[in-house]
């Protein structure tokens, strides 16, 4: 099995509470973030990961990519290897979640990524988790992905973008729940960058989306989508499949096509009881997915079938 991943040479993921991860897939942090992006890839932990990667030693934390590859889906590891090399070390792609501030309690999420969930889990403790400020953005950075919480709920993403001197060379991506419209100043700021993409999380159409993404208002999401469509920014709709929303994916496929958006999907595997692989009638579900135009169909079906299934 190949484990080489160029992310260890050019990428990092910084999350709330100043935790550093090699990518968004890792479950445990490898370091503490102190605000300096210049030397974040030079730590002993990253050096060890690069050594293991070049030796094709399976890396604990990379299991999600290995699993996807085994089921016929292009993994994040393979995407990194397509876009980056291992000849030099420089931070080119930064994923940053400044905090966990979020207004939704979506199925499958929890307090680490949503202050609303954290408050629901334990209202008697502090439910907001944040990172230190970043004083400087290296010129090596060419792509920034804002994670959450919900990044559009605060101004930290704006302040970060304003720090970048080489805006015309940088691609900007937002993961957003689509419940906060862009103001005029942010719109003008984003127009200075090489490209801007909004990945809008939508797990159903209408009331279904509001149920599985509790706190979301469908009309507000529609307004956000229309705003992005009228701009020069790219629109991507991302949907997470689980037991509570699979039946709405036919309507979701029609909605995505109607709006001319790119569509990406993934499978919810935590909490385990929501995993679509637990469905009782797998044959019916497979027939359903074969009847609609959904991305990563082979991967979804292989996951539903499972290694030991007779389906």
Buried (B, 14 or more C-beta within 10 A) or exposed (E): EEBBBBBBBBBBBBBBBBBBBBBBBBEEBBBEBEEEBEEBBEBEBBEEBBEBBEEEEEBEBBEBBBBBBEBEBEBBBBBBBEBBEBEEBEBBBBBBBBBBBBBBBBBBBBBBBBBBBBBBEEEEEEBEBBBEEBEEBBEBBBBBBBBBBBBBBBEBBBEBBEEBEBBEEBBBBBBBBBBBBBEEEBBEBBEBBEEBBBBBBBBBBBEBBBBBBBBBBBEBBBEBBEBBEEBEBBBBBBBBBBBBBBEBBBBBBEBBEEBEBEBBBBBBBEEEEBBBBEBEEBEEBBEBBEEEEBBBBEBBBBBBBEEEEEE
